[in-house]
Amino acid sequence: MTAQTPARLGPATAMEDATPAPPCAIVIFGAAGDLAKRLLIPALYNLAARGLLSDRFAIVGVSRNAMSDEAFRAAIGEGLREFATEAVVPGVADALLGRLFHVAGDFADAETCRRLRDRLAVATTRFETDGNALFYLATPPSAFGPIVRNLGAAGLVREEGGAWRRVIVEKPFGTDLPSARNLNAELLTVLGEQQIYRIDHYLGKETVQNIMVARFANGLFEPLWNRNHIDHVQITVAETVSVEHRGRFYDATGALRDMVPNHLFQLLALTAMEPPTCFDADAVHTEKAKVFDAVHRFTPDEVGTHVVRAQYGAGAVKGKPVTAYRAASDVAADSHTETYVAMLLHIDNWRWAGVPFYLRTGKSLAARRTEIAIKFKQAPYSLFRNTPVERLAQNFLVVGVQPDEAIALQFNAKVPGPRLRIEGVRMVMEYKDYFNAAPSTGYETLIYDCMMGDATQFQRADYVEAGWSVVQPILDAWRARPGDGLAAYAAGSEGPREADDLLARDGRRWRSVA
């Protein structure tokens, strides 16, 4: 293979409204890990198969495992066949795998980046990538700072001669507000803010990206999207998986740190933000940051009344027995780490004054479900005084993120027949049916956007810190009272009774997870 005649990465099947990304090399730190194997490589394959990667593209994997380029390609090829979201086309896969290189070394060792510099030069020359490079940190958070420092010392993130250098940082971005601030400061000593792409794969989901379109492009919804018409909002990220083999990490992290400042707050920001002046990255980020500036900060006493933390006990999920969290490997027998958290938030601005936002997430629950449910205020009952109130359906607009990407509207309709009988009905738009959407990992759009220089779906430093500032009072209150108020729920259930009480005291109830 020569630089003059590189193999095509994919057939001429690019989406009509998308341009192939510019030439570049992508460097994956942690290339032998689960994230790269299960999600990043399949995502890159999907981009190649859709004609969205340049023919002048290369991948350099960095891992601690000593292996040749050939052995690395074989290992990545095996993982691709196992985790691809659709049938693998041999020609596309071979062209992609033929562009892989490997560098072995410790991420914190400056010598690793010096070897990477030499290897990257080979890939850049062979595939004419124009000196553009994207560095993906698919590593533990503790490695973010050392890697970026070493990249800077090796001159690998210096932008010159018209070439760009960008860094994607995986979550979690910090473990609390001080650590997030410190990490931002550390990265910004080496990189410009425009070079940093803080990723949350939830923002790659089509339904999540469609929230702004549904809100701001439809006269049907935009006039109703406020305190005058919306009763409350529920945001749910429910998982069926237990802690499994991640006990050491999870027991030091918990559900609040693991899910709330990133996944749940991303969904909250898109639901509650004001319309940006345009879809420019800075304009969108500014409106998202304003949401968290307006979120009411909890006092220590309010943490006890507005936030529920719980831990799963023994039970069964989908018929399979699950041991209690404290019995899991690498979890302390007296652990106070929460595997479930629910909270009531208020956004103190003109649009949302008085509208409660209920957020919840947990492991080992009855079903896997991520959704945003907008509950509209009920119409007056006087016209239907002879119809039992419980027969009237609640009006919900539900944005389903996973496992089913869909938007559903729930409303009341007359049952056919001579009598006036009312029942609730649902209208559902499923992406896979309506748009014939190809299966994806959720990373395709984000990686493509980064290569294109579009940071709209990523997080800016002030936005990250604003989210942590909402969570920090909860962490402080829990740290001051370890284990105080920790509830319990059986694996395979809908969650703890205390979470139900959080809504019941306001005359509301959670939508069923199952």
C-alpha positions as CSV (number, residue, x, y, z in Angstrom):
1,M,0.0,0.0,0.0
2,T,1.4,3.4,-0.9
3,A,0.5,7.0,-0.1
4,Q,-0.4,7.6,-3.7
5,T,-3.0,4.8,-3.8
6,P,-4.6,4.3,-0.4
7,A,-7.4,1.7,-0.2
8,R,-10.8,3.2,0.1
9,L,-12.3,3.0,3.6
10,G,-15.8,2.5,2.5
11,P,-18.2,2.4,-0.5
12,A,-19.8,5.5,-2.0
13,T,-22.7,5.3,0.4
14,A,-22.1,8.4,2.4
15,M,-25.3,10.1,3.7
16,E,-26.4,12.7,1.2
17,D,-26.2,15.6,3.7
18,A,-22.9,14.7,5.2
19,T,-19.4,15.4,4.0
20,P,-16.5,12.9,4.7
21,A,-14.3,14.1,7.6
22,P,-11.0,15.7,6.7
23,P,-7.8,13.7,6.7
24,C,-6.5,12.9,10.1
25,A,-4.9,10.3,12.4
26,I,-6.8,9.3,15.5
27,V,-4.7,8.2,18.5
28,I,-6.5,6.0,21.1
29,F,-5.0,5.8,24.5
30,G,-6.3,2.6,26.1
31,A,-6.7,0.9,22.7
32,A,-6.8,-2.5,24.3
33,G,-9.6,-1.7,26.8
34,D,-13.3,-2.4,26.7
35,L,-14.3,1.1,25.5
36,A,-12.2,0.9,22.4
37,K,-13.1,-2.7,21.6
38,R,-16.8,-2.5,22.2
39,L,-17.6,1.0,21.1
40,L,-14.9,3.1,19.5
41,I,-13.6,0.7,16.8
42,P,-17.2,-0.3,15.9
43,A,-18.1,3.4,15.6
44,L,-15.1,4.1,13.4
45,Y,-16.1,1.0,11.2
46,N,-19.6,2.4,10.9
47,L,-18.3,5.8,9.8
48,A,-16.1,4.1,7.3
49,A,-18.9,1.9,6.0
50,R,-21.0,5.0,5.4
51,G,-18.3,6.8,3.6
52,L,-17.7,9.4,6.3
53,L,-14.0,8.8,6.9
54,S,-11.4,10.3,4.6
55,D,-9.3,7.9,2.5
56,R,-6.4,9.7,4.2
57,F,-7.0,8.4,7.7
58,A,-5.0,6.3,10.2
59,I,-5.4,4.9,13.7
60,V,-2.6,4.6,16.3
61,G,-3.5,2.6,19.4
62,V,-1.6,3.1,22.6
63,S,-1.8,0.4,25.3
64,R,0.3,-1.2,28.0
65,N,0.4,-4.5,26.1
66,A,3.5,-5.2,24.0
67,M,2.4,-6.3,20.6
68,S,3.3,-5.8,16.9
69,D,1.1,-3.9,14.5
70,E,0.0,-7.2,13.0
71,A,-1.0,-8.6,16.4
72,F,-2.8,-5.4,17.2
73,R,-4.8,-5.5,13.9
74,A,-5.7,-9.1,14.6
75,A,-7.0,-8.4,18.1
76,I,-9.0,-5.3,16.9
77,G,-10.4,-7.3,14.0
78,E,-11.6,-10.0,16.3
79,G,-13.2,-7.5,18.6
80,L,-14.9,-5.8,15.6
81,R,-16.5,-9.0,14.5
82,E,-17.8,-9.6,18.0
83,F,-19.1,-6.1,18.7
84,A,-20.1,-4.6,15.4
85,T,-23.6,-3.2,15.3
86,E,-24.2,-4.5,11.8
87,A,-22.8,-7.1,9.4
88,V,-19.1,-6.5,8.8
89,V,-18.2,-6.0,5.1
90,P,-14.7,-7.6,4.7
91,G,-13.4,-5.0,2.2
92,V,-14.3,-2.1,4.5
93,A,-13.0,-3.9,7.6
94,D,-9.7,-4.8,5.9
95,A,-9.2,-1.2,4.7
96,L,-9.8,0.1,8.2
97,L,-7.6,-2.5,9.9
98,G,-4.8,-1.9,7.5
99,R,-4.5,1.6,8.8
100,L,-3.8,0.5,12.4
101,F,-0.5,1.0,14.2
102,H,0.4,0.2,17.8
103,V,2.6,1.8,20.5
104,A,3.2,0.1,23.8
105,G,4.0,1.9,27.0
106,D,2.8,3.3,30.3
107,F,0.4,6.3,29.9
108,A,2.2,8.3,32.6
109,D,5.7,7.7,31.0
110,A,7.0,10.6,28.9
111,E,8.9,8.1,26.8
112,T,5.6,6.6,25.6
113,C,4.7,9.9,23.9
114,R,8.1,10.2,22.4
115,R,7.6,6.8,20.8
116,L,4.1,7.8,19.8
117,R,5.5,10.9,18.0
118,D,7.7,8.7,15.9
119,R,4.9,6.3,15.1
120,L,2.5,9.0,14.3
121,A,5.0,10.5,11.9
122,V,5.1,7.2,10.0
123,A,1.2,7.0,9.9
124,T,1.0,10.7,8.8
125,T,3.4,10.2,5.9
126,R,2.0,6.9,4.7
127,F,-1.6,8.0,4.7
128,E,-1.1,11.8,4.0
129,T,-3.2,12.9,7.0
130,D,-2.1,16.6,6.7
131,G,-0.7,16.5,10.2
132,N,-4.2,16.6,11.7
133,A,-4.5,14.4,14.9
134,L,-7.3,13.5,17.3
135,F,-6.2,12.0,20.7
136,Y,-8.9,10.0,22.4
137,L,-8.3,9.4,26.1
138,A,-10.2,6.1,26.7
139,T,-8.4,5.7,30.0
140,P,-9.1,6.0,33.7
141,P,-9.5,9.6,34.8
142,S,-6.3,9.6,36.8
143,A,-4.4,9.3,33.5
144,F,-6.0,12.4,31.8
145,G,-3.6,14.9,33.3
146,P,-0.3,12.9,32.8
147,I,-1.2,12.0,29.2
148,V,-1.9,15.6,28.2
149,R,1.2,16.9,29.9
150,N,3.3,14.3,28.1
151,L,1.6,15.1,24.8
152,G,2.5,18.8,25.3
153,A,6.1,18.0,26.2
154,A,6.4,15.9,23.1
155,G,5.0,18.7,21.0
156,L,2.1,16.6,19.8
157,V,-0.7,19.0,20.5
158,R,1.0,22.1,19.0
159,E,-1.1,23.4,16.1
160,E,1.0,24.7,13.3
161,G,1.0,24.9,9.5
162,G,-2.7,24.8,9.3
163,A,-3.0,21.4,11.0
164,W,-5.3,20.8,14.0
165,R,-4.8,18.8,17.2
166,R,-7.7,17.9,19.4
167,V,-8.2,15.8,22.5
168,I,-11.3,13.9,23.5
169,V,-11.7,13.3,27.2
170,E,-14.0,10.6,28.5
171,K,-16.1,10.8,31.6
172,P,-16.0,11.1,34.6
173,F,-14.6,14.6,34.4
174,G,-13.6,15.0,38.0
175,T,-15.1,13.4,41.1
176,D,-16.3,16.6,42.7
177,L,-16.3,20.4,42.1
178,P,-12.6,21.0,43.3
179,S,-11.3,18.1,41.2
180,A,-13.2,19.2,38.1
181,R,-11.7,22.7,38.5
182,N,-8.2,21.3,39.0
183,L,-8.5,19.0,36.0
184,N,-9.8,21.9,33.8
185,A,-6.9,24.1,34.9
186,E,-4.4,21.3,34.3
187,L,-5.6,20.6,30.8
188,L,-5.8,24.3,29.9
189,T,-2.1,24.8,30.8
190,V,-1.3,22.6,27.7
191,L,-4.4,23.0,25.5
192,G,-6.7,25.7,24.3
193,E,-10.4,25.3,25.2
194,Q,-11.1,24.9,21.5
195,Q,-8.9,21.8,21.5
196,I,-10.7,20.0,24.4
197,Y,-13.7,17.8,23.6
198,R,-15.3,16.5,26.9
199,I,-17.5,13.7,25.7
200,D,-20.7,12.1,27.0
201,H,-21.9,9.4,24.7
202,Y,-25.5,10.1,25.6
203,L,-25.3,13.2,23.4
204,G,-24.6,10.9,20.4
205,K,-28.0,9.4,20.7
206,E,-30.3,10.5,17.9
207,T,-33.3,11.1,20.2
208,V,-31.1,13.2,22.6
209,Q,-29.9,15.4,19.6
210,N,-33.5,15.7,18.5
211,I,-34.7,17.2,21.8
212,M,-33.7,20.7,20.6
213,V,-35.2,20.1,17.2
214,A,-38.5,18.9,18.8
215,R,-38.6,21.9,21.1
216,F,-37.4,24.7,18.9
217,A,-38.5,23.7,15.4
218,N,-42.2,22.9,16.2
219,G,-44.9,25.4,16.9
220,L,-46.8,22.5,18.4
221,F,-44.4,22.2,21.4
222,E,-42.5,25.5,21.9
223,P,-45.5,27.6,23.1
224,L,-46.3,24.9,25.7
225,W,-42.7,24.4,27.0
226,N,-43.0,26.4,30.2
227,R,-44.5,26.6,33.7
228,N,-47.9,27.6,32.4
229,H,-48.5,24.2,30.7
230,I,-46.0,21.7,32.2
231,D,-46.8,20.1,35.6
232,H,-43.5,18.4,36.1
233,V,-40.6,16.6,34.4
234,Q,-39.2,13.1,35.1
235,I,-35.8,12.1,33.9
236,T,-34.9,8.4,34.3
237,V,-31.7,6.4,33.7
238,A,-32.5,2.9,34.9
239,E,-30.1,0.0,34.5
240,T,-30.6,-3.7,35.0
241,V,-26.9,-4.5,35.4
242,S,-25.4,-4.9,38.9
243,V,-22.0,-3.7,39.9
244,E,-20.6,-6.9,38.4
245,H,-16.7,-6.8,38.3
246,R,-16.5,-3.1,38.8
247,G,-16.7,-3.2,42.6
248,R,-13.4,-1.4,43.3
249,F,-14.3,1.5,41.0
250,Y,-17.9,1.7,41.9
251,D,-17.5,1.5,45.7
252,A,-15.3,4.6,45.5
253,T,-17.7,6.4,43.1
254,G,-21.4,5.6,43.6
255,A,-24.5,6.4,41.5
256,L,-24.4,10.1,42.1
257,R,-20.9,10.8,40.8
258,D,-21.2,8.1,38.1
259,M,-24.4,9.2,36.5
260,V,-25.8,12.6,37.6
261,P,-23.3,15.3,36.7
262,N,-22.9,13.8,33.2
263,H,-25.8,11.7,31.8
264,L,-28.7,13.0,33.8
265,F,-27.6,16.6,33.7
266,Q,-27.1,16.4,29.9
267,L,-30.7,15.4,29.5
268,L,-31.8,18.1,32.1
269,A,-29.9,20.8,30.2
270,L,-31.4,20.0,26.8
271,T,-34.9,19.8,28.3
272,A,-34.7,23.1,30.3
273,M,-32.4,25.3,28.3
274,E,-33.5,28.5,26.6
275,P,-33.3,28.7,22.8
276,P,-29.8,29.6,21.7
277,T,-29.3,32.4,19.3
278,C,-28.0,29.8,16.8
279,F,-26.7,26.2,16.8
280,D,-23.1,27.4,17.2
281,A,-21.3,25.4,19.9
282,D,-20.6,28.4,22.2
283,A,-24.2,29.6,21.9
284,V,-25.6,26.2,22.9
285,H,-23.0,25.7,25.7
286,T,-23.9,29.1,27.2
287,E,-27.6,28.3,27.4
288,K,-26.8,24.9,29.0
289,A,-24.6,26.5,31.6
290,K,-27.4,29.0,32.4
291,V,-29.6,26.1,33.4
292,F,-27.2,24.9,36.1
293,D,-26.6,28.5,37.3
294,A,-30.4,28.7,37.9
295,V,-30.7,25.3,39.7
296,H,-31.5,25.8,43.4
297,R,-28.6,24.7,45.5
298,F,-29.5,22.4,48.4
299,T,-28.9,23.3,52.0
300,P,-27.8,20.4,54.2
301,D,-31.3,20.0,55.5
302,E,-32.8,20.0,52.0
303,V,-30.5,17.2,51.0
304,G,-32.3,15.0,53.5
305,T,-35.7,15.9,52.1
306,H,-35.0,16.4,48.4
307,V,-32.5,13.6,47.7
308,V,-32.9,9.8,48.2
309,R,-29.9,7.5,48.2
310,A,-30.3,3.7,48.3
311,Q,-28.4,0.5,47.8
312,Y,-29.7,-2.7,46.2
313,G,-30.1,-5.9,48.2
314,A,-30.5,-9.5,47.0
315,G,-33.2,-10.2,44.5
316,A,-33.7,-11.2,40.9
317,V,-33.5,-9.2,37.7
318,K,-35.4,-10.7,34.7
319,G,-35.6,-14.0,36.6
320,K,-31.8,-14.2,37.3
321,P,-30.7,-14.1,40.9
322,V,-28.6,-11.1,42.0
323,T,-26.6,-11.0,45.2
324,A,-26.7,-7.9,47.4
325,Y,-24.4,-5.0,46.5
326,R,-22.3,-5.5,49.7
327,A,-21.7,-9.1,48.7
328,A,-20.1,-8.1,45.4
329,S,-16.4,-8.6,44.8
330,D,-14.2,-5.7,46.0
331,V,-17.1,-4.0,47.8
332,A,-16.8,-3.3,51.5
333,A,-19.1,-5.4,53.7
334,D,-20.3,-2.3,55.5
335,S,-20.3,0.0,52.4
336,H,-22.5,3.1,52.4
337,T,-22.1,3.7,48.6
338,E,-25.4,4.4,46.9
339,T,-26.4,2.3,43.8
340,Y,-29.5,4.4,43.4
341,V,-30.2,8.1,43.7
342,A,-33.3,10.2,43.1
343,M,-33.7,13.9,43.6
344,L,-36.1,16.8,43.3
345,L,-34.7,19.9,41.6
346,H,-36.1,23.4,41.0
347,I,-34.8,25.7,38.3
348,D,-35.2,29.3,39.5
349,N,-35.9,31.2,36.3
350,W,-38.9,32.7,34.5
351,R,-39.6,29.6,32.4
352,W,-39.5,27.0,35.1
353,A,-40.5,28.7,38.3
354,G,-42.5,26.2,40.4
355,V,-42.0,23.2,38.0
356,P,-40.4,20.3,39.8
357,F,-37.8,18.2,38.0
358,Y,-37.5,14.6,39.3
359,L,-34.3,12.8,38.4
360,R,-33.5,9.1,39.2
361,T,-30.9,6.5,38.3
362,G,-30.0,3.1,39.7
363,K,-28.5,-0.3,39.1
364,S,-30.2,-3.7,39.3
365,L,-33.7,-2.3,38.6
366,A,-36.6,-4.0,36.9
367,A,-35.8,-2.8,33.4
368,R,-33.3,-0.9,31.4
369,R,-34.8,2.5,30.4
370,T,-33.6,6.0,29.8
371,E,-36.3,8.6,29.1
372,I,-37.4,12.1,29.6
373,A,-41.1,12.4,30.5
374,I,-42.8,15.8,30.2
375,K,-46.1,15.8,32.1
376,F,-48.5,18.5,30.9
377,K,-51.0,20.0,33.2
378,Q,-54.4,18.3,33.3
379,A,-57.4,19.9,31.5
380,P,-60.4,20.9,33.7
381,Y,-62.5,17.9,34.6
382,S,-65.9,19.7,34.7
383,L,-66.9,18.6,31.2
384,F,-66.3,15.0,32.1
385,R,-67.7,15.0,35.6
386,N,-69.4,11.6,35.0
387,T,-66.0,10.0,34.0
388,P,-63.9,8.7,36.9
389,V,-60.8,10.8,37.1
390,E,-58.6,7.7,37.1
391,R,-59.9,6.8,33.7
392,L,-58.4,10.0,32.2
393,A,-54.9,9.5,30.9
394,Q,-52.2,11.8,32.0
395,N,-50.8,13.9,29.2
396,F,-47.1,12.9,28.7
397,L,-44.6,13.6,26.0
398,V,-42.0,10.9,26.4
399,V,-38.5,11.0,24.8
400,G,-37.1,7.5,24.9
401,V,-33.3,7.3,24.7
402,Q,-32.7,3.6,25.3
403,P,-33.2,0.8,24.7
404,D,-35.8,2.2,22.2
405,E,-35.1,5.5,20.6
406,A,-38.6,7.0,20.2
407,I,-40.9,10.0,20.9
408,A,-44.3,9.2,22.3
409,L,-47.3,11.4,23.0
410,Q,-50.0,10.2,25.5
411,F,-53.4,11.7,25.5
412,N,-57.1,11.0,25.9
413,A,-59.5,9.8,23.1
414,K,-63.1,8.7,22.9
415,V,-63.7,5.0,22.7
416,P,-65.8,4.1,19.6
417,G,-69.5,3.5,20.5
418,P,-72.7,5.3,21.4
419,R,-71.6,6.3,24.9
420,L,-69.0,8.9,25.8
421,R,-66.2,6.7,27.1
422,I,-62.6,8.0,27.4
423,E,-59.4,6.1,27.4
424,G,-55.8,7.0,27.1
425,V,-53.9,6.4,23.8
426,R,-50.3,6.7,22.7
427,M,-48.8,8.0,19.4
428,V,-45.3,6.7,18.9
429,M,-42.5,7.7,16.5
430,E,-39.7,5.1,16.6
431,Y,-36.5,6.2,14.8
432,K,-35.6,2.7,13.5
433,D,-39.0,2.4,11.8
434,Y,-39.6,6.0,10.6
435,F,-36.1,6.8,9.4
436,N,-34.8,3.3,8.7
437,A,-31.8,4.3,10.9
438,A,-28.8,2.1,10.8
439,P,-27.7,0.6,14.2
440,S,-25.0,2.6,15.9
441,T,-22.9,2.7,19.1
442,G,-23.8,6.3,19.9
443,Y,-20.2,7.4,19.3
444,E,-20.3,7.9,15.5
445,T,-21.7,11.4,15.5
446,L,-19.5,12.6,18.3
447,I,-16.3,11.3,16.8
448,Y,-17.3,12.7,13.4
449,D,-18.2,16.1,14.9
450,C,-14.8,16.2,16.6
451,M,-13.0,15.6,13.4
452,M,-15.1,18.3,11.8
453,G,-14.3,20.7,14.6
454,D,-18.0,21.0,15.8
455,A,-18.0,21.1,19.6
456,T,-21.8,21.6,20.0
457,Q,-22.4,18.2,21.5
458,F,-19.5,18.3,23.9
459,Q,-19.0,20.1,27.2
460,R,-17.3,23.4,27.9
461,A,-15.3,23.9,31.1
462,D,-17.7,26.3,32.8
463,Y,-20.6,24.0,31.9
464,V,-18.9,21.0,33.6
465,E,-18.1,23.0,36.7
466,A,-21.6,24.4,36.9
467,G,-23.0,20.9,37.0
468,W,-20.7,19.8,39.7
469,S,-21.6,22.9,41.8
470,V,-25.2,21.5,41.9
471,V,-24.0,18.1,43.1
472,Q,-21.3,19.3,45.6
473,P,-23.7,20.2,48.4
474,I,-25.1,16.6,48.3
475,L,-21.6,15.1,48.4
476,D,-20.8,17.4,51.4
477,A,-23.9,16.5,53.3
478,W,-23.4,12.7,52.7
479,R,-19.7,13.0,53.7
480,A,-20.8,14.7,57.0
481,R,-23.3,11.9,57.7
482,P,-22.0,8.6,56.3
483,G,-24.8,6.1,55.8
484,D,-27.4,8.4,57.3
485,G,-30.7,7.9,55.4
486,L,-29.3,5.2,53.1
487,A,-32.4,3.3,52.0
488,A,-32.7,-0.3,50.6
489,Y,-34.4,-1.9,47.6
490,A,-34.5,-5.4,46.2
491,A,-32.6,-6.1,43.0
492,G,-35.2,-6.3,40.2
493,S,-37.6,-3.8,41.8
494,E,-38.6,-0.3,40.7
495,G,-36.4,1.2,43.4
496,P,-36.8,2.2,47.1
497,R,-40.1,3.2,48.7
498,E,-38.5,6.5,49.7
499,A,-38.1,7.5,46.1
500,D,-41.9,6.9,45.6
501,D,-42.5,9.1,48.7
502,L,-40.5,11.9,47.1
503,L,-43.3,12.3,44.5
504,A,-46.2,11.1,46.5
505,R,-46.0,13.9,49.0
506,D,-46.7,16.3,46.0
507,G,-49.5,14.1,44.7
508,R,-47.4,12.6,41.9
509,R,-45.9,9.2,41.0
510,W,-43.1,7.9,39.0
511,R,-43.7,6.4,35.6
512,S,-43.1,2.6,35.8
513,V,-39.6,1.6,34.8
514,A,-40.8,-1.8,33.5
